[in-house]
């Protein structure tokens, strides 16, 4: 059924492209170079960043509007820019690499959406009309996890991502993304200690109480997007590996989780499909509503983190997303995953997720990001299990406070228990609290020193495996990432 749904979306995209009409000329409107989604019929300042709005440039030859382009008559009043900078800004568009009709700040992992008001931590480079944006983070740290199944170690979870876009005229775009991680080197095959975490395997044994490392190549994708009318657009996305239209933006791409070095305990109920070897997605966007579907490989990555797994395209998913305001991003998705675990090839999974992401800019260099996620797995042999996540991140200047609260239902099989406990379902609770202080901030690289404390609650029946002591995790870390992307960096990128 989901494959038919995806086919309908692809047919609709092709039909819309054939029927698309050239938009009619409009009266003079004003937009923001940093936030092209802000458009109004009178001059003023951008409500998001405070930058002076500029007239939208109209091309008489094609009777089309270039959102984000500056009318040459507006350059002289903009006395705080050099003429060369104003000319370069003519072609500046801060749009998503997935869909040219979306603002870049909306772009999450895969084809998912963040709130439009989300801050962007990255470094941008302009190569003519092409745009390259680099993101990433590394967390060198010491971790100590209690109980018999705990561990302590020094490691450094990390990721690096590049997003590239190349315009094809005014209404079409090619996009490409590359995401990599050297987790296989810094974390090893077993990954890092994380109490009650589960998912994937090492040496043909299921991992438990550890977070698996991510593959060297986490995303290698191409996208073609087309704007049919000012309100209607569509795109086709191919990834090997990539991320299907299932779940919220992956945890490391959510602003509410960017300062937390750990993966959520509900990762394999919510957003674990972000590294999938073989994904094809088609989507249609009407203003702030998106409907999309994917066919993809249901099997999770194998234990060789350096190779490219065989694509199967045996699973399917559909997702609807809605950004009703610049500060909100909502999604609901459902997918069928065929044989996700190599150790259980006959077990299939139906996953359903829903999420609410709220982001609020609180003035200059201050932001509050929040995420709620519900995820449900319905597995062949275990039935339905639920997960709930609530996370929040408050940043003001050099200081950031964050928290993550979770409740996940995990089977004895997931936790690698014995005997009759294998078939039981155990509720697991976890609460994390963290703080980061930046020693360098806003100068290209943010280098922060942080600490995090996590306390877990488990059923008494699990004491025979974990012992009587309280489950906790303590870590001290450095957080290294690009600084917040600001307007003046767009000018510097083109020099």
N, C-alpha and C positions, 0 to 999 in steps of 0.2 A: 504493500500500500504506500509506504514511504517513497519507494522508488518511482511509483506513478506520480506521487506528489512532486518529486523533484523534476520529473519529465515535464509536468505541466508548467512549472516555473521556467524551465529553459525554453519551452515553446512560447511562453508569454514574453520573455525577454526578446526573442527573435522577432515575434510579431510586432512588439512595440517599436523595435528598431526600424522595421520596414514601414510602419505607419507614422513614425515620429515626424512632426511638422516643425518648421523653423519658428521659434518664439517671436511674438510681435514686439516691436519697440515699446519701451516703457518710458514714463516720465523720469526725470533725474532722481536717482536714489543715492544714498550714501551708505558706505560700508566700512568695516574695520579691516585693515590689512592682516592683523593677527587673528581675528575671528570673523571670517567672511560670512558666517551664518547670521551675523548682526547686520540687518539691512533696514533702513528707515528712509522716509521721504523728506527729511530735513537734516541740516548739518548739526553736529554736536560731538559728544565724546562717547566712546565705547563703554557700555555699562559693565563690561568684564575687566578691561585693563586700563581704561581711562585715556586711551590714545584718541587723538583727533580723527573723526570720521572723514573719509574722502569720497568725492563723487565717483560713481560707477562709470567706467569707460565703456562707450558703445562703439561698435564697429559698423560703419555705414555699409561696408561691402557685404557683410553677412547679416546685418540687422540682428546681431546677437550681443548679449551682455557678458562681459568678462567680470565675474564677481571677484573683487579684490584688486582689480586693476585701477590705477590712478589716472584721472583725467589730467592732461598736461596743464590745463589752466589752473589746476589746484596746487601746482608745485610751488609757485612763488609765495603764496601765503604761508606755506609750511617752511618758515624761515629756519627751523631747527634741523632741517635736512640740507645736505649739499645737493646740487643739481644732479650730480652723478648718481647719488643714492636714490633720488626721486625717479630717475629714469630706470634704474634697476628694479625699483618697486613696481613699475608698470606691469611686469610679468609675474610678480609675486602672488602665489596662491597657497594658502596654508590649508590644503585639502588632504584627505585621507589617501593613502597609497592603495587602498582596496577599492574605494568608490569615490570618484572625483566630486560627487555631489555632497559628500559628507565632510565636515571639518576635521582636521587632523586630530584635534583633541578628543574626538569621539572614537577614534580607532583603538580597539583593544587587541587581544590576542586573536589569531585566526581572523574571522569575519565578525567577531563580537563587538558590542558597543559599550563604551563608557559614557558617563554624562558629558555633555558638551563643555561644561565648566572645569573639567579635570585638568590639573596642571600637567605639563609635559616636561619630564626630565630627560634631556638629550642634547645633542649637538647637531646642528643643521649645516649642510653645505649645499650651495647652489652651483650647478654645473650647466651654465646657460639657462635653459628653461627646465632642466631636470633638477630634481630635488633628492637629496640623500639625508636621512635622519638616522643618527646612531644612538642607541640606548644600551643600558647594561647595568650590572651591579655585581659586586663581589663582597663576600662577608668572611674575611679571615677571623677565626674565633676559637675559643675553648669551650667545650660543652661537657657537662657532667649530668648524667641521668641516673636516678636512684633505682632501687629494687634489684632483685636477683637478675632480672633481664636487662638491667641498665648497663651503661658503659660510659667512659669518658674518653675524649679525644680532641685533637687539634685538627681542624679542617677548614675548608673555604668554599661553601656553595657559591655558584657563580653563573652568569649568563651574559651574552652579548648579542645584540640584534641590530640589523641594518634594514631600513625601509627606503625603497627607491621608487620614484614615479617619473614617468616620461609622458608628456601630453601628446595626444594625436589630434591636433586641432583644438577647437574650443570645447568640444562636447564628448571627447573620448580620451581614455588614458590607459597606459600600460603600467602595472605596478609589479614590484618584485620585493621579496623579503627573505632574509637569511638570519636564522637564529642558531647560535652555537653555545655549547657549554663544555668546559673541561672538567666537569664533574667526574668522568671516568678516572681522571688522574688525581683530583683532590679528595674524592670521596671513596674511591675504590669500588669494587664490584658489589660489596655489601651495603654501601651507602652509609648514612650517618645515623647515630642513635636517636630515636624518637619514640618515647613510650607509647604503646598501643597502636603504633602505625602498622599498616599492612599493605600488601600489594606487590606483585611481580616476584621474581625468584633470583637465586644465586646458587650455582652448582646444582641445579635441578631440585632445589629445596625452596619452599616458599619463604619469603622474607617476613619477619615479624619483629615488631619493636624497633624497626629501622626504616628510614626513608630511602628508597632506591635512588641511585644516581640517574641523571638524565643523559640522553644520548649526545654524542659529540655534535651531531646535526639534529636540532630540534624542529627546525622549519626551513624549507627551501621551496618557495611558492611563487607562482605567477598569477596575475590578475588582469583581466580586461574589464573596464567599466565604461558605460555609455550613459550620457544624459539625454533622455528623450524629450522632455519638456522641463521647464524650470522646477517642476515638482516631482517628476517621475524619472527614476534612473534604475539601472540594473547592472549586475556584474556577474562574471564567471571566474571562479577561483580554483586553481589546481595546486596541490601540495604534495611533495614527496621528499621528506615528510611534511605534514601540515596539520591543521586542526579542523575537524568537522563542525557543523552548526549544532553543537550540543553543549549545554551548560553556560555558565557565566564566563566572563574573561578569566583566564587562568590566574592563579593567585599572585604570581610574581608581576603580573601586569595590572593588578588592581592597586590604585593609590592607597586604599585602606590596608593593604598587606605588604607594600613595598619595603617597609622598614623591618619586617619580621623575617629572620633568616630561615624559619622552618616552614615546611609544607603543612597544610591543614590535615587533621586526622581523617576528615571526610573527603580527602582528595579523590579517592577512587569511587566516590558516590556523586561527585559534582563536576570536576573539570580535568580528570586524568587523561582524557583523549586528546590533549593538546600536542602530543607527539604521536602521530599516526602515519604509517608509511603507505600512503595512497589515499588521497582525498580529492573529490570533485564537488564543488558547491556552486549553486546558482541562486541568486537573490534578486528581489525587486524591492525598491525603496520608494515610498510615497511620503514625501515630506519627512516626518519623524517616525514613520512606521515602516518596519522591514519584515518581510516574510522570505524565508530561505530554506533550502533543503540540500542534503549532502548524501552521496554514496561514498563509502570509505571502507578501510580495512578494520575489521573488528578486533583482530589480535593485537595485544599490547606488544611493545618492543621486546625483542629477545635479550639474552644476557650479554651479547656482544654489542657494546655501546658504540663501537666505531664503524659498524657496517650499515648498509641500507637493506632493511628487511624486504621480503617478497610482498608486493602489493596484491591484495585479493579482491577488493571492492565487493565484499559480501555482506555489508551492513548498510543501514540507512537511518537518517534522522531528519527532523524538521524543527525549525525554531521561529518564533515570532518575537520581535523586539520592538519596544516603543520608548522613545524619549519624550515624555509629555512636556517637560520643561528643561531648560539648560542644566539643571542640577539633578535630574533624575534619569536613570536608565533601568528599564524593566525588561525581563525576558522570561519566556516559558519555552521549554523544549522537551522533546521525547525522541528516544532513539533505540534501535535494535542493534545489539552488538553480538555478532556470531563468534563463539569460541574465543572470548577475550584472553583467557588464561591458558598458556601452553601446557601447564601441568594438569588441566582439566579440559581436554579438547571437546568433550561432549556437552559441556555446560555453556548455555547461552544466557544473554542478559538483556533485559529491558530497563533502560534508565530514563527517569523523568526528573527534570530540574525546574526550579523557578528562583528568580533572584530579584532583589531591589538594591540598586546602588544609588546612594545620595552623596553628592559632593557640593560643598559650599565654600567659595572663596570668601575669606573674612577680611579682605583688605590687602594692602601691600605685604607680600611675603608671609601670608598666613592662610591656612587651608584646613578644612575639616572633611574627611572622607569616611563613609560608612557603607558596609555591605551586609546584607542578609541573604543567605543561600539555603535553600532546601533541596536535598537530593535523595532520590529513592532508587535502589537497585532491586529488580525482581529477577532472581537467578533461578536457573533450572532446578537445582537441588536444594536451595535454601529458602525460596520464597522472597517476600519483601522485607527489606531493611531500610531504615530511614537515617538521614543525617541532617543536622541543623548547624548553621554557622552564623555568628554575628561578630563582625570585626569593625574596629574604629581606629582612625589615625588622625591626631590633632597636631599640626605643625605650625609653629609661630617663630619666625626668624631661624635661629640656630638650634632650637629645641623642638623635639618631637616626642609625644607620648602616644602609645598605641596599646590596644588590647585585642584579644581574640577569645571568644567563648564558643565551645562546641559541645554537642551531644551527638554521638554516633552509635548506632546499633551494629555490633560486630559479632559474628558467629565464632564458636570455638574452632571451626575450621580456619577462619581468617587469622585467628590468634595462635594457631598451631598448638591446640590443647590435646588432651588425651581422652580415650575412652568415651564415656557417655557425654562428656563436656563438648565433644566435637559438634554435636547437633544443636547445642543450646545457643541462644542469642543473648548477648550481654550488653547492657547500656554502658557506654564509656563517656565520662565527662572530663573536659579539660578547660582550664582558664589560664591564659597567658597575659602577662603585663610587661611592657617594655618601655625603655627610654633611650633616646639617642641625642647626643650633643655634637653639633658640627664644629670642628676646629677650623676648617676652611669651608666657606659657604658663598655660593653665588659667583665664584670666580672661575668657572669652568668645570671644576671638580669639587664635589661635596665629600669631605672626609670626616666621618663622625665616629665617636666612641659610644658604644651602646651596651646595655645589659638587659637581660630578659629572665623572668622567672615564670615557670609553668607548674601548676599543681593539677594533678589528675585524681579522679574518683572512680573506683571500680567496685563491682559486686564482691561481697565477702568470699564467694565461691572461687574467686581468682587468686586468693591469698596463697593457695598451695603452689601456684606457679610463680607469683611475684614476691611472696614473703609478706610479713606483717607491716613493714614500714610504709610510710606515706609515699606515694608516687610523685616525684617532682623532677623538673629539669631546670638547670641553671646554666646560663651561658653569658660570656663576655665577648664582645665582637667589635670589629671595625666595619663600618658600612661605607663603601666607596662607590660612587656613582656620578654621572654627569650632573651638573647643576641645572636648576630650573631654566627652561628655555624662555628667553625674553625677546621682546621686539627688537632691541638694538642688535641682537645677535643675527637677525635676518640681514641687516645691513652689512655687518662684518663678513657674513658668509659669502657675499657676492663681490668682495673686494679682491 
